[in-house]
């Protein structure tokens, strides 16, 4: 099974098995990481699943959509590699993807 590397807010890195076909947010949430709130459940309407992608992965994951970019504009912690984890569909090609949970706004 492919893996997902999750860096929590305290800097601790965890490697979990990730399910293809699920969003990165679902994979993080269902592996017990409570600091990723995901209040809207993946509807791209709240930005509480904000993550920072490892720069090497950003191009492989693809660009932000317009709605996602608008939501991220409301965050004080938006950086060049910011994404909403609900908008990244995990696939086998993303095996080893590394994301850091963004600070809470």
C-alpha positions in Angstrom: 0.0 0.0 0.0 1.3 3.5 -0.8 2.5 5.7 2.1 1.8 9.3 3.1 4.3 11.3 5.2 2.5 13.6 7.6 4.4 16.3 9.6 2.3 17.5 12.5 2.4 21.1 13.9 5.1 20.1 16.4 7.4 18.9 13.7 6.9 15.2 14.3 6.9 13.2 11.1 4.6 10.1 10.8 4.4 7.7 7.9 1.0 6.1 7.4 -0.5 3.8 4.8 -2.7 5.8 2.5 -5.8 4.7 0.5 -5.8 5.5 -3.2 -9.0 7.2 -4.3 -9.4 9.0 -0.9 -8.4 12.6 -0.5 -5.2 13.4 1.4 -7.5 15.0 4.0 -9.5 11.7 4.5 -6.3 9.8 4.8 -4.9 12.2 7.4 -8.2 12.3 9.4 -8.8 8.6 9.3 -5.3 7.9 10.6 -6.1 9.8 13.8 -4.6 13.3 13.3 -7.1 15.5 15.2 -5.2 18.7 14.5 -6.4 18.7 10.9 -10.0 19.9 11.6 -11.5 19.5 8.1 -14.7 21.1 9.4 -16.6 21.1 6.1 -15.8 17.4 5.5 -14.0 17.9 2.2 -16.4 20.3 0.4 -13.7 23.0 -0.2 -15.6 25.6 1.9 -13.6 26.1 5.1 -9.8 25.8 4.6 -9.3 23.9 7.9 -7.5 21.1 6.1 -4.7 23.4 5.0 -1.3 21.7 4.5 2.0 22.7 3.2 3.4 20.4 0.5 7.0 19.5 0.4 8.3 21.6 -2.5 9.5 18.5 -4.5 5.9 17.3 -4.5 4.0 20.5 -5.4 4.4 20.1 -9.1 3.5 16.5 -9.0 0.2 17.1 -7.1 -0.9 19.9 -9.5 -2.0 23.5 -9.1 -4.7 24.9 -6.8 -8.2 25.4 -8.2 -9.7 28.9 -8.1 -12.0 28.2 -5.2 -9.2 26.6 -3.2 -6.9 29.5 -3.9 -9.6 32.0 -2.7 -10.0 30.0 0.5 -6.3 29.9 1.1 -6.1 33.7 0.7 -7.9 33.9 4.0 -5.1 32.2 5.8 -2.2 34.0 7.5 -0.1 30.8 6.8 -0.5 30.5 3.1 2.8 29.8 1.3 3.8 29.0 -2.2 3.2 25.3 -1.6 -0.1 25.6 0.3 -3.0 23.3 -0.6 -6.2 22.2 0.9 -5.8 18.5 1.6 -9.4 17.8 0.7 -8.6 18.9 -2.9 -5.8 16.4 -3.4 -6.9 13.0 -4.5 -4.4 10.4 -3.3 -3.2 8.0 -6.0 -0.5 5.4 -6.2 1.7 7.9 -8.1 1.8 10.0 -4.9 3.4 7.2 -2.8 5.7 9.0 -0.3 3.9 12.4 -0.6 5.0 14.6 2.3 2.7 17.2 3.8 2.9 19.4 6.9 -0.3 20.4 8.7 -0.4 24.2 8.5 -0.6 26.3 11.7 -4.2 26.9 12.8 -5.7 30.3 11.8 
